[in-house]
């Protein structure tokens, strides 16, 4: 097995290190990750300046590490098409410090690393540990490794978003196949003024606490279940296609009157 690992927390992230060590038991691991944190980078691709790559050496017998100046998606492209000896069997992005649930997937550099792997015709997983404090990396790595092993037994390509609750192994109640929930923030933009009187902004916000719906990724985490959400690149609103038929007909009629 040949694994390509990336993340958005930076090449020296403990989550990435634990994941690499766990997967190295089952195959060769090539880490290609950003040189610094790129959280919330989304699916950005660097097109207007060069991407620099530096080989950082080996970590253990079966782990090789590169850092790049690019985004997580950049790292996957460079890894798949140049650095790795062949196409990887699996792209794994993580383990992220903090959750990647619901609407937040649209911003996530972690998830975008997996998305780029899937675009390169490789099965891919994004794995996150749902805490920012006192992370239990050992448990998350063990869970991630088991999911990777199970994924390799499938006969079709998959793109999965995995969230692991931050608890001990005996507290994890199992695994749940979930759909994405909703994440809403208030006070998303803070405007401030620098000493010269010029405005500047912080984008962030406070998560609105609402009871998650059963079957969603957030609900699974609240119940100490590992959330596994299959995601797709097809953003088409199929119900919208039906509801917009009157709009299409009206436009056709207007166009015919020209």
Order of alpha helices (4+ residues) and beta strands (2+ residues): beta-alpha-beta-beta-beta-alpha-beta-alpha-beta-alpha-beta-beta-beta-beta-beta-beta-alpha-beta-alpha-alpha
